[in-house]
Amino acid sequence: MNGVNNVVACFVGFIIPAILMVATGYVDCNAPLAVFLITTAIAFAGISFAGWAVNHLDLAPPYAGQNHDIHVAEKKQLNFGARIHDMVYLQINVIVNYVVT
């Protein structure tokens, strides 16, 4: 059942914003309607995070926290936004996981 929830969340989070963005292209000069459609599309796009964020838990439940932290750290490095405190956070999380388990 968990996989179905992921698919539904991703479907809602991707399809509805796509429809709303296409509809925005057909708005002639009605600025309030265009702003409403884009804002609603962005709001629905956030729902897709619910389907994506649990992939680490589905793939490897015992290591979900470490997998997620490594993914976030790699993403920040690729975006040239990595900072020292992110790397320290990653190390602290690994150490705490080692001590607790």
MIFI-633925 format. One line per field, with one value per residue (C-alpha): residue number from 0; residue in three letters; chain; x, y, z. Coordinates in Angstrom, 1 decimal. Example, Ala and Ser with C-alpha at 12.3 -4.5 7.8 and 13.67 -1.06 7.14 Angstrom:
BEGIN
resi <- (0|1);
resn <- (ALA|SER);
chain <- (A|A);
c1 <- (12.3|13.7);
c2 <- (-4.5|-1.1);
c3 <- (7.8|7.1);
This chain:
BEGIN
resi <- (0|1|2|3|4|5|6|7|8|9|10|11|12|13|14|15|16|17|18|19|20|21|22|23|24|25|26|27|28|29|30|31|32|33|34|35|36|37|38|39|40|41|42|43|44|45|46|47|48|49|50|51|52|53|54|55|56|57|58|59|60|61|62|63|64|65|66|67|68|69|70|71|72|73|74|75|76|77|78|79|80|81|82|83|84|85|86|87|88|89|90|91|92|93|94|95|96|97|98|99|100);
resn <- (MET|ASN|GLY|VAL|ASN|ASN|VAL|VAL|ALA|CYS|PHE|VAL|GLY|PHE|ILE|ILE|PRO|ALA|ILE|LEU|MET|VAL|ALA|THR|GLY|TYR|VAL|ASP|CYS|ASN|ALA|PRO|LEU|ALA|VAL|PHE|LEU|ILE|THR|THR|ALA|ILE|ALA|PHE|ALA|GLY|ILE|SER|PHE|ALA|GLY|TRP|ALA|VAL|ASN|HIS|LEU|ASP|LEU|ALA|PRO|PRO|TYR|ALA|GLY|GLN|ASN|HIS|ASP|ILE|HIS|VAL|ALA|GLU|LYS|LYS|GLN|LEU|ASN|PHE|GLY|ALA|ARG|ILE|HIS|ASP|MET|VAL|TYR|LEU|GLN|ILE|ASN|VAL|ILE|VAL|ASN|TYR|VAL|VAL|THR);
chain <- (A|A|A|A|A|A|A|A|A|A|A|A|A|A|A|A|A|A|A|A|A|A|A|A|A|A|A|A|A|A|A|A|A|A|A|A|A|A|A|A|A|A|A|A|A|A|A|A|A|A|A|A|A|A|A|A|A|A|A|A|A|A|A|A|A|A|A|A|A|A|A|A|A|A|A|A|A|A|A|A|A|A|A|A|A|A|A|A|A|A|A|A|A|A|A|A|A|A|A|A|A);
c1 <- (0.0|2.9|4.0|0.5|0.7|4.0|2.6|-0.5|1.5|3.9|1.0|-0.8|2.4|3.4|0.2|-1.9|0.9|1.5|-2.1|-2.2|0.9|-0.5|-3.7|-1.6|-0.4|-4.0|-4.7|-4.7|-4.3|-5.9|-3.0|-4.8|-5.9|-2.4|-0.9|-3.5|-2.8|0.9|0.7|-1.7|0.6|3.6|1.5|0.5|4.1|5.0|2.9|5.3|7.9|5.7|6.2|9.9|11.0|10.2|12.2|15.2|13.0|11.5|14.9|16.9|14.9|17.9|20.0|17.4|18.7|22.3|21.2|19.1|21.9|24.4|22.0|21.4|25.2|25.9|23.1|24.5|28.0|26.7|24.9|28.1|26.2|27.9|28.9|31.1|28.1|26.4|29.4|29.7|26.0|26.5|29.4|27.5|24.6|26.8|28.5|25.1|23.8|27.0|26.6|22.9|23.0);
c2 <- (0.0|2.3|2.2|3.2|6.3|7.3|7.0|8.9|11.7|11.9|11.8|14.7|16.6|16.4|16.2|18.9|21.5|20.6|21.1|24.4|25.7|24.8|26.6|29.7|29.9|30.3|33.2|36.3|39.5|38.4|38.9|37.9|34.6|33.9|34.6|32.3|29.5|29.6|29.9|26.9|24.9|25.6|24.6|21.3|20.7|20.4|17.3|15.4|15.7|13.3|10.6|11.3|11.8|8.3|6.5|6.2|4.5|2.1|1.1|0.5|1.0|0.5|3.0|5.5|8.4|8.0|7.6|10.7|12.7|11.6|12.4|15.9|16.5|15.4|17.6|20.6|19.9|19.6|22.9|24.5|25.3|22.9|24.4|23.2|22.8|20.4|18.1|18.3|17.4|14.4|13.2|13.7|11.8|8.9|8.9|9.0|6.1|4.1|4.8|4.1|0.8);
c3 <- (0.0|0.6|-3.0|-4.1|-1.8|-3.4|-6.9|-6.0|-4.4|-7.3|-9.8|-8.1|-7.6|-11.2|-13.3|-11.7|-11.8|-15.5|-16.3|-14.5|-16.1|-19.6|-18.6|-17.6|-21.2|-22.4|-20.1|-22.3|-20.2|-16.9|-14.6|-11.3|-12.9|-14.2|-10.8|-9.2|-11.6|-11.2|-7.4|-7.3|-9.5|-7.2|-4.2|-5.8|-6.9|-3.2|-2.9|-5.1|-2.3|-0.2|-2.8|-3.3|0.3|1.4|-1.3|1.1|3.6|1.0|-0.4|2.8|6.0|8.5|6.6|5.5|7.6|6.4|2.8|3.0|4.6|2.0|-0.8|0.6|1.0|-2.5|-3.9|-2.1|-3.4|-6.9|-6.5|-5.2|-2.0|0.4|3.7|6.5|8.9|6.4|6.4|10.2|10.5|8.2|10.4|13.6|12.2|11.2|14.7|16.5|14.4|15.2|19.0|19.1|17.1);
